């Protein structure tokens, strides 16, 4: 499955759970409201975790690229001195 579709489906599921929680709360069905709110909350936390992991992966990759560039520059400077 395409990642964007999967993320969109997860987001839509979380939104639906949030809306269900609000509907059940308005109907004074508090146990059901709490159940759906917990499901929404768990999905929201998971989504934030995945976003942070993706950002961390990107930062680490960028760091490795910059580190390699610095090593190359240092090697070229040392080569010129020799």
Protein Blocks (a to p, Z undefined) as FASTA:
>chain_A
ZZklmmmmmmmmmmmmmmmmmmmmmnopaklmmmmmmmmmmmmmmmmmmmmmmmmmmmmm
mmmmmmmmmmmmmmmmmmmmZZ
